[in-house]
Amino acid sequence: MRSCAIHQPNLLPRLSTLAKLYAADIWVVLDDVQFARRDYQHRARLATLDNPQQQQWLSIETHLPQGRATLIRDAQLADPQRATRRLGQLPAQYYHTSPHWQLLHATLEPVAYTLTETASTAAVAEATTRALLNLLGWRGTVVRSSDLIASSDRSERLVDLTSAVGANTYLCGTGGMRYLDSRPFIERRLNIRAFRPPVATEDLWTGAAKITALWALAAYGPNCVGAAFDNLRTAT
């Protein structure tokens, strides 16, 4: 059984998103759909260690060459130097007092080199996600949807991408289950597996669907988060 998660590149992804990707064998980076300014492709919510309800957006300014029709893969950093400063300074301001900060800093620091090599917002977002997955010991594969052939229909696209990467199970998040049409999956003999992370008002899953996973990693440490992800992957 090989599973895949199909998800847009998110900047410093939320814990629920990171957990879903970790639970999959393959992450298909959905980069050939329309960029959404109100989504998490170029921004993340930071939360203070002692009060996760106190939050601030970390955003990297993004230029859309084709306006609202711009695809995620074509979105460009408006100011790479400013983006580098924000990615370096804001997480440090929020999490430098954590005993795990040095490890987190060492994990994220190489992402700065991504900004000097590319002007792609998607590349930076993908790099932050890869860095956190690597920190947790994920051994999966990353493939970009723009390198594959798939239908433009929403559910058919997911079926095509799942098949294209050699997976037989599509790992679907809570939001995706609301619109997913299961018929094309059944026709192609593919499985759909719902991924539902815990809903918690406290512990490391606090704000998992809203704030960056950096909060849990700083508050509880990579070992604790990794163990929680392993348990969730086994149960899914």
C-alpha positions in Angstrom: 0.0 0.0 0.0 1.5 3.3 -1.1 -0.3 6.5 -0.2 0.0 10.0 -1.5 -1.1 13.4 -0.1 -1.8 16.1 -2.7 -1.3 19.5 -1.2 -0.3 23.0 -2.2 3.1 24.2 -1.0 2.6 26.1 2.3 5.0 28.4 4.0 6.0 27.0 7.4 2.9 24.7 7.3 0.4 24.2 10.0 0.7 21.1 12.2 -2.3 19.4 10.7 -0.9 19.9 7.2 2.6 18.7 8.2 1.0 15.6 9.9 -0.9 14.7 6.7 2.2 14.9 4.6 4.2 12.9 7.1 1.5 10.2 7.0 1.9 9.8 3.3 4.6 8.0 1.3 4.5 10.6 -1.4 3.8 14.3 -1.3 2.5 15.6 -4.6 3.1 19.4 -4.5 0.0 20.9 -6.1 1.7 23.8 -7.8 -0.3 24.1 -11.1 -3.5 25.5 -9.6 -4.4 29.2 -9.1 -2.5 31.1 -6.4 -4.8 32.3 -3.6 -3.7 35.3 -1.6 -5.9 34.4 1.4 -4.4 30.9 1.7 -1.1 29.7 3.3 1.0 29.6 0.2 3.0 32.7 1.1 2.1 33.2 4.8 2.0 31.5 8.2 0.5 32.3 11.6 3.1 32.5 14.3 1.9 32.0 17.9 3.7 32.9 21.1 5.1 30.0 23.1 3.2 30.7 26.3 0.0 32.0 24.7 -0.8 30.3 21.4 -3.9 32.5 21.1 -1.6 35.5 20.6 -0.7 35.3 16.9 0.9 37.3 14.0 1.0 36.7 10.3 4.4 36.1 8.7 4.0 36.9 5.1 6.4 37.1 2.2 5.3 39.7 -0.5 4.4 38.0 -3.7 4.0 39.3 -7.2 1.5 37.6 -9.5 2.6 38.1 -13.2 -0.8 37.0 -14.6 -2.8 38.7 -11.9 -5.5 36.5 -10.2 -5.0 33.8 -12.9 -1.4 33.2 -11.9 -0.6 29.6 -11.0 1.2 28.8 -7.8 4.3 27.8 -9.7 4.5 31.2 -11.4 4.1 33.4 -8.4 7.3 35.4 -7.7 8.8 37.0 -4.6 8.3 40.7 -4.8 11.4 41.4 -2.6 13.6 38.4 -2.0 15.9 40.3 0.5 13.0 41.4 2.6 11.5 37.8 2.5 14.9 36.5 3.7 14.9 38.9 6.6 11.3 38.1 7.6 11.9 34.3 7.5 15.0 34.8 9.6 13.9 37.3 12.1 10.2 36.7 13.0 10.4 33.0 13.9 13.5 33.8 16.0 11.6 36.6 17.8 8.8 34.1 18.7 10.7 31.0 19.5 14.3 31.9 20.5 13.6 31.1 24.2 12.6 27.5 23.4 15.2 24.9 24.4 14.7 23.5 20.9 15.3 26.7 19.0 18.9 26.0 18.0 17.8 22.8 16.3 14.9 24.6 14.6 17.2 27.5 13.5 19.7 25.1 12.0 16.9 23.4 10.2 15.4 26.5 8.7 18.7 28.4 8.0 19.4 26.6 4.7 16.0 27.8 3.4 17.6 31.3 3.1 19.8 29.9 0.4 16.7 29.0 -1.6 15.8 32.7 -1.7 19.1 33.6 -3.3 18.7 30.9 -5.9 15.1 31.4 -6.9 12.5 34.0 -7.0 9.7 31.5 -6.8 7.3 31.8 -3.8 6.3 28.1 -4.2 10.0 27.0 -4.0 10.4 28.8 -0.8 7.2 27.4 0.7 8.1 23.9 -0.4 11.6 24.3 1.1 10.2 25.2 4.5 7.9 22.2 4.4 10.7 19.8 3.3 13.0 21.2 6.1 10.4 20.4 8.8 9.6 16.9 7.3 13.3 16.1 7.2 13.7 17.3 10.8 11.0 14.7 11.8 12.7 11.9 9.9 10.2 11.6 7.0 11.5 9.3 4.3 8.9 9.9 1.6 9.1 11.2 -1.9 8.2 14.7 -3.2 6.8 15.1 -6.7 5.3 18.3 -8.3 2.0 18.1 -10.0 3.3 20.4 -12.8 5.6 17.6 -13.9 2.6 15.2 -14.3 -0.3 15.0 -16.7 -3.7 15.3 -15.0 -7.3 16.3 -15.7 -8.5 19.8 -15.0 -11.6 18.4 -13.2 -11.0 18.5 -9.4 -11.6 14.9 -8.4 -10.4 13.5 -11.7 -7.2 15.4 -11.2 -6.6 13.8 -7.8 -7.2 10.4 -9.3 -4.8 11.0 -12.2 -2.1 12.3 -9.8 -2.5 9.4 -7.5 -2.1 7.0 -10.3 0.8 8.9 -11.9 3.0 8.5 -8.8 2.2 4.8 -8.4 0.1 5.2 -5.3 -3.0 3.2 -4.7 -4.3 5.3 -1.8 -5.2 8.9 -1.7 -4.8 10.5 1.8 -7.5 13.1 2.0 -7.8 15.9 4.6 -11.0 16.9 6.4 -11.7 19.8 4.1 -11.1 17.8 1.0 -13.6 15.1 2.0 -16.4 17.6 1.7 -16.1 18.0 -2.1 -14.4 14.8 -3.1 -16.3 12.6 -5.7 -15.4 9.0 -4.9 -16.7 7.6 -8.2 -13.6 8.1 -10.3 -11.5 6.5 -7.5 -13.7 3.5 -7.5 -13.6 3.2 -11.2 -9.8 3.2 -11.1 -9.7 0.9 -8.1 -8.0 3.5 -5.9 -8.6 3.9 -2.2 -9.5 7.0 -0.3 -8.3 7.3 3.2 -9.5 10.1 5.4 -6.9 11.9 7.5 -8.2 13.5 10.7 -5.7 14.9 13.1 -6.8 15.2 16.8 -8.8 18.2 17.8 -7.4 19.6 21.0 -7.7 22.7 23.1 -4.3 22.1 24.6 -1.2 20.0 24.2 0.8 20.0 21.0 -2.3 19.9 18.8 -3.4 23.3 20.0 -4.3 25.4 17.0 -3.1 22.7 14.7 -5.3 23.8 11.8 -4.4 27.5 12.1 -0.9 28.1 13.4 2.5 27.1 12.0 3.9 23.7 13.2 6.9 25.7 14.5 4.9 26.4 17.6 4.5 22.7 18.5 8.1 22.0 17.6 9.3 24.8 19.8 7.0 24.1 22.7 7.3 20.3 22.7 10.3 19.4 20.6 10.8 17.4 17.4 11.0 14.1 19.3 7.6 14.6 20.9 6.0 15.8 17.7 7.6 13.0 15.7 6.2 10.4 18.1 2.7 11.9 17.9 3.0 11.8 14.1 4.1 8.2 14.1 1.1 7.2 16.3 -1.3 9.1 14.1 0.2 7.5 10.9 -0.3 4.0 12.4 -3.8 4.8 13.4 -4.8 6.3 10.1 
